[in-house]
Amino acid sequence: MIASRSVARAKRAALAGSALLIGTLGGGEAIAGGFLFYEFGTEDVGFASAGYAARADSAATVFTNPAGMTRLDGDHLELGTQLLYSNLKFSTAAGTSPALGGDNGGNAVGMSGWAPGGGFFYSHSISPDLKIGFAATGNFGAALNYNDNWVGRYYAQQVTLLGASLLPSIAYRVTDKLSLGASVNAMYSYLKDVTAVNNILPGLPDGKLKLSDTKWGWGGVLGLLYEVTPDTRFGLTYSSQIKLNFSAPAQFSGLGPGLTALLGAKGLLNAQVDLGLTVPQQVMGSVFHTVNDRWAVMGDIGWQQWSKFGQVQVGVDSSNPTSLTTSVPFKDTWHAALGAQYRVTEPWRLNFGVAYDSAFQSNPILSPILPANAAWRFGAGAQDQVSKSFNWGVAAEYVSGGSLDVNAQGANPAIGGRGSLVGSYNDIGTFFLSANFNWKF
């Protein structure tokens, strides 16, 4: 009877995880703020990602380091949920073309700054040394939706890029100390880009350029976990790049007759636009050490190859349209994190962490399609071991993105240009609040 109730609970949790994944795939503007997250509703939020590849104490290790499944006996299921809020707003400065107006775009993230997220993770023991698992989550994406008349509308109006991953995984304990793991990352991705088009003629409202496509991308994850002693372990993961070969026809609407004829003559009116993107490959090394019965410490160091991302900016210079895209350069980044956990009582423990990710854009050429750069993370959380078969926890994290400058120079809007966009996103801050639920059976 107890076993049947456990199976029923597992099925209900699996259905909830599937629903959450569908919401992530279909949420569009509900997923926001940056491109590659460490936050997907698990304990990692409270650690600010510290110990990411080495903790291996819940089913979330299927995603963070598949080799860590060898530390989990029996079957483990985890459901992660989270909500974020970001205060992203643009402040116009001198140098912005007056003809663009004065609308700052509003809070462009998600739904008035709010966005949900989360993930589903499952690990199954075939034998004490052989494990299989599955993860479903979305940690890659961005969604911005500026006001229709904002000053940067000819550079970006609406940008939605989402990736949701399905990861079947396997792990094997090679020796008492060494475990190896691997995952296939099947990523379903969605791209939508809408940009205003300057119709030039006074009194004529803006036109629109829309691109939209979906793609499957494929990659892999390799993981290693080495347990030096029962109290100290090291984790190392490599995630391959994933190519998303978006290609979509240019969909124009609301164009004046003169601009329609000009774009047609340039061969751009019905052009097929290739927007091939690459989810960057990355390496993460982590360490976890138990100091005593109450304290444990952990840390990370990582690298991401953003220079191969290949994102382009979509837009039209109506006076002399030669292309619908402009390349935007990105730089490789590094990541570092430190964290600790403290056991208050037998069922309760507290988690803490701080992390830093370096900049992948260069000021002042930062683009309004992605107002994000270097960031500090500060996390805290609590976990309650209710019974041998169930624990749950809550966590909060603040991500400080600082102030980011924009200095995009364009031709005068009066003659069909996109204008000059000068200003900043000041004191960018994002709050994450998460809850995770873990079953063992």
Buried (B, 14 or more C-beta within 10 A) or exposed (E): EEEEEBEEBBEEBBEBBEEBBEBBBEBBBBBBBBBBBBBBBBBBBBBBBBBBBBBBBBBBBBBBBBBBBBBBEEBBBBBBBBBBBBBBBBEBEEEBBEEBBEBBBBBBBBBEBBBBBBBBBBBBBEEEBBBBBBBBBBBBBBBBBBBBBBBBBBBBBBBBBBBBBBBBBBBBBEEEEBBBBBBBBBBBBBBBBBBBBBBBEEEBEBBBBBBBBBBEBEBBBBBBBBBEEEEEBBBBBBBBBBBBBBEBEBEBEBBBEBBBEBBEEBEBBEBEBEBEBBBBBBBBBBBBBBEEEEEBBBBBEBBBBBBBBBBBBBBBBBBEBEBBBBEBEBBBBEBBBBBBBEBEEEEEBBBBBBBBBBBBBEEEEBBBBBBBBBBBBBBBBBBEBEEEBBBBBBBBBBBBBBEBBBBBBBBBBBEBBBBBBBBBBBEBBBBBBBBBBBBBB
